[in-house]
Amino acid sequence: MEAVLRFAMGSSEKATE
């Protein structure tokens, strides 16, 4: 579950950048 959250957070961060 943590991996999914981390993946979503990373995707969001990348999209923002």
N, C-alpha and C positions, 0 to 999 in steps of 0.2 A: 504494500500500500504506500509506503514512504517513497518508493521509486516512482510511483505514478504521480504523486504530488510534486516530487522534485522535477520530473519530466515536464509537467504542466507549467511549473514555475519557470523552468528554463526556457520553455517555448514562449511564454509570455514575455520574458525578459528579452529574448532574441527578437521578438516581433516589435517590441518597443524600440530597440536599438535599430 
